[in-house]
Amino acid sequence: MEDGAEALVRFLAGRRSAVVLSGAGLSTESGIPDYRGVTGRLRPSVPMTFQDFTADEANRRRYWARSHLGWRAITQARPNTGHLAVTRLMRSGLVSGVITQNVDGLHSAAGAPETIDLHGRLDRVVCLDCGDRSARARLDERLAHANPGFRDITAATNADGDAELPAARTADFRIVACEACRVGTLKPDVVFFGENVPAERVQRCYDLVDPSFALLVLGSSLTVMSGLRFARRAARQGTPVAIVNQGPTRGDALAALRLDLPLGQTLTALADRFGA
């Protein structure tokens, strides 16, 4: 751990600021499982796509039933020492901004002043018909009222708050319509597989990465292009990339520094070294 923190100190020393790109591995110490890291497990089934969600009400029932249960794991999660260390580094000026692939909102909960939620946030809901956005907590109350006793079911939860349930347990789940327009289809305000990250949000990320002096990838396998593109962009521009992740990543060949270490202790030690 000491050697890892020292390597990061040497990597960042003399560079005015870095941008953080974080993934699910940063939230495992908050009790939210990863998909591909050493503490995680791959899903037994393919995640629902945007096309599946919008095409069939049965698919929406299945999604909301599983998400209704998994939402508890997200609401109970608290920022861990890794999130807090990133906030310390931001307040010291060493980190200029955070791009997170996570939908759990834990960077914001840790007080990070500049966070771009690349894939959206699970604590918000959007109506696909009228565009109204509302709080997930309100939807949770409505789903609980429509499905009494359902929240008592125990199920394992994935990194995006999706619980694992057999189809037989979701077939009779009752979904609810948008309260604003009364008829609209509700979707979590997150980017599904098969759905594009909004172009304006991607540009905001590039606007952070392009002038930065380093890119620090924390807890991401960079498997999906939505995150990998920023590491590739930085490398093309000659901006050094450091990756701290337990397990291999798709961007390892781009990294000037590659560390396989637990994030909480490593980032806390880094913040301590810089007096953040």
C-alpha positions in Angstrom: 0.0 0.0 0.0 2.8 2.4 0.9 4.6 1.6 -2.4 1.4 2.2 -4.3 0.7 5.5 -2.7 4.3 6.6 -3.3 4.0 5.6 -7.0 0.9 7.7 -7.3 2.6 10.6 -5.6 5.5 10.4 -8.1 3.0 10.2 -11.0 1.1 13.3 -9.9 4.0 15.3 -8.6 4.6 18.4 -10.7 1.3 18.1 -12.5 -1.1 20.9 -11.8 -4.3 18.8 -11.8 -5.8 15.4 -12.7 -9.2 14.2 -13.7 -10.6 11.1 -12.1 -12.6 8.5 -14.0 -14.2 6.2 -11.5 -16.0 2.8 -11.9 -17.9 0.3 -9.8 -14.7 -0.9 -8.1 -14.6 2.3 -6.1 -18.0 1.5 -4.5 -17.4 -2.1 -3.5 -16.2 -0.9 -0.1 -19.6 0.8 0.4 -21.3 -2.6 0.0 -22.3 -2.2 -3.7 -21.0 -5.2 -5.7 -18.8 -4.9 -8.8 -19.4 -7.0 -11.9 -15.9 -7.9 -13.0 -13.6 -7.1 -10.0 -12.3 -9.6 -7.5 -15.2 -8.8 -5.1 -17.9 -9.2 -7.8 -19.6 -11.7 -9.9 -20.9 -11.6 -13.4 -24.6 -11.5 -13.9 -26.2 -14.9 -14.6 -28.3 -13.2 -17.3 -27.9 -10.4 -19.9 -28.8 -6.9 -18.6 -32.0 -5.4 -20.0 -31.5 -3.2 -22.9 -33.3 0.1 -23.6 -34.9 -1.6 -26.6 -36.3 -4.4 -24.4 -37.5 -2.0 -21.7 -39.5 0.2 -24.1 -40.8 -2.7 -26.2 -42.7 -4.8 -23.7 -44.6 -4.1 -20.5 -43.7 -7.5 -19.1 -40.0 -6.5 -19.4 -40.8 -3.2 -17.5 -42.5 -5.2 -14.8 -39.5 -7.4 -14.5 -37.1 -4.5 -14.4 -39.1 -2.5 -11.8 -39.7 -5.5 -9.6 -35.9 -6.2 -9.5 -35.0 -2.6 -9.1 -37.6 -2.0 -6.4 -35.8 -4.5 -4.2 -32.2 -3.6 -5.2 -32.9 0.1 -4.6 -32.5 -0.6 -0.8 -28.9 -1.5 -1.2 -28.2 1.8 -3.0 -30.1 3.9 -0.4 -28.2 2.2 2.5 -24.8 2.7 0.9 -22.5 5.4 2.3 -19.4 6.9 0.8 -16.3 5.0 1.7 -12.8 6.1 2.4 -12.0 6.1 -1.3 -14.8 8.5 -2.2 -13.8 10.7 0.8 -10.1 10.7 -0.3 -11.1 11.8 -3.9 -13.1 14.7 -2.3 -10.1 15.7 -0.3 -7.9 15.7 -3.4 -10.4 17.8 -5.2 -10.6 20.4 -2.4 -6.8 20.6 -2.4 -6.8 21.3 -6.1 -5.0 18.2 -7.1 -8.1 16.7 -8.8 -10.0 19.1 -11.0 -13.1 17.0 -11.6 -14.7 13.6 -11.5 -16.3 11.6 -14.2 -18.1 8.6 -12.7 -19.5 5.5 -14.5 -21.4 4.7 -11.3 -25.1 5.5 -10.8 -25.0 5.4 -7.0 -24.4 9.1 -6.3 -21.7 8.4 -3.7 -19.2 10.9 -5.1 -21.8 13.7 -4.5 -22.7 12.2 -1.1 -19.0 12.5 -0.2 -19.1 16.2 -1.0 -17.3 16.1 -4.4 -17.9 19.6 -5.9 -17.5 18.7 -9.6 -18.9 15.3 -10.6 -20.3 14.3 -14.0 -22.6 11.2 -13.6 -21.8 9.7 -17.0 -24.5 7.0 -16.9 -27.0 9.1 -14.9 -28.3 8.6 -11.3 -30.6 5.9 -9.8 -32.1 8.4 -7.4 -33.9 10.1 -10.3 -36.7 8.9 -12.6 -37.7 10.2 -16.0 -41.0 9.9 -17.9 -40.3 8.7 -21.5 -43.5 10.4 -22.7 -43.6 13.9 -21.1 -40.0 14.2 -20.0 -40.9 15.0 -16.4 -38.1 14.1 -13.9 -38.9 13.2 -10.3 -37.3 11.7 -7.2 -36.8 7.9 -7.1 -37.8 8.0 -3.4 -41.3 9.1 -4.4 -41.6 6.3 -7.0 -40.4 3.8 -4.3 -43.3 4.8 -2.1 -45.8 4.4 -4.9 -44.4 1.0 -5.9 -44.5 -0.2 -2.3 -48.2 0.9 -2.0 -49.0 -0.9 -5.3 -47.2 -4.1 -4.2 -47.7 -4.7 -0.5 -45.2 -7.0 1.1 -42.9 -7.2 -2.0 -40.0 -5.4 -0.3 -39.8 -8.2 2.3 -38.3 -10.5 -0.3 -34.6 -11.1 0.1 -32.4 -11.0 -3.0 -28.8 -10.4 -4.1 -28.2 -7.0 -5.7 -25.9 -6.0 -8.6 -23.9 -2.8 -9.0 -26.7 -0.9 -10.7 -29.3 -1.7 -8.0 -30.9 -4.6 -9.9 -31.8 -7.5 -7.7 -31.7 -11.0 -8.9 -35.2 -12.5 -9.0 -36.7 -15.4 -11.0 -39.3 -14.5 -13.6 -42.1 -16.1 -11.5 -41.5 -13.5 -8.7 -41.9 -10.6 -11.1 -44.8 -11.6 -13.4 -47.5 -10.1 -11.1 -45.6 -6.9 -10.1 -47.6 -3.8 -10.6 -45.9 -0.8 -12.2 -47.2 2.8 -12.0 -47.5 5.6 -14.5 -46.0 9.1 -14.4 -47.7 11.3 -11.9 -47.2 14.4 -14.1 -48.9 13.2 -17.2 -50.8 10.3 -15.7 -50.1 7.9 -18.5 -46.3 8.0 -19.3 -43.8 5.2 -19.0 -41.3 5.7 -16.1 -37.6 4.8 -16.5 -34.7 5.3 -14.1 -32.7 8.4 -15.2 -29.7 6.2 -16.1 -28.2 5.1 -19.4 -29.3 1.5 -20.3 -27.4 -0.9 -22.5 -28.3 0.0 -26.1 -28.8 3.6 -25.1 -26.4 6.4 -25.9 -24.9 8.8 -23.3 -26.3 12.2 -24.2 -23.9 14.1 -26.5 -23.9 17.2 -24.3 -22.7 15.1 -21.3 -20.0 13.4 -23.3 -18.7 16.9 -24.4 -18.6 18.1 -20.8 -16.4 15.1 -20.0 -14.1 15.9 -22.9 -14.0 19.5 -21.7 -12.6 18.2 -18.4 -10.2 15.6 -19.9 -8.7 17.8 -22.6 -7.0 20.5 -20.5 -6.1 18.1 -17.7 -2.5 17.2 -16.9 -3.3 13.5 -16.0 -6.2 11.0 -16.0 -6.6 8.9 -13.0 -8.8 5.8 -13.6 -10.1 4.3 -10.3 -11.9 1.0 -10.0 -13.0 0.7 -13.6 -12.2 -2.3 -15.9 -12.9 0.1 -18.9 -14.8 -2.7 -20.5 -17.5 -0.4 -22.1 -16.6 2.2 -24.6 -18.4 5.0 -22.7 -15.5 5.1 -20.2 -12.7 3.7 -22.3 -13.0 6.6 -24.8 -11.7 9.1 -22.3 -8.6 7.0 -21.5 -8.0 6.7 -25.3 -8.6 10.4 -25.7 -6.1 11.3 -23.0 -3.5 8.9 -24.4 -3.8 10.2 -27.9 -3.2 13.8 -26.6 -0.1 12.7 -24.7 -1.9 13.1 -21.3 -0.5 10.4 -18.9 -3.0 7.9 -17.7 -2.8 6.0 -14.3 -5.1 3.1 -13.6 -5.7 1.7 -10.1 -8.0 -1.3 -10.3 -8.1 -4.8 -8.9 -7.9 -7.0 -12.0 -7.0 -6.3 -15.6 -8.6 -3.5 -17.6 -9.2 -2.9 -21.3 -7.0 0.2 -21.0 -3.9 -1.3 -19.4 -1.9 -0.7 -22.6 -2.6 3.0 -22.4 -1.4 3.4 -18.8 1.8 5.1 -17.8 1.2 3.7 -14.3 -0.8 0.5 -13.5 -1.6 -0.5 -9.9 -3.6 -3.5 -8.7 -4.5 -2.3 -5.2 -7.6 -1.8 -2.9 -8.8 1.8 -3.5 -9.8 3.0 0.0 -6.4 2.5 1.7 -4.4 3.6 -1.4 -6.4 6.8 -2.0 -6.4 7.7 1.7 -2.6 7.3 1.8 -2.3 9.4 -1.4 -4.4 12.2 0.1 -2.3 12.1 3.3 0.9 12.3 1.3 -0.3 15.5 -0.4 -1.6 16.9 2.9 -5.1 17.1 1.4 
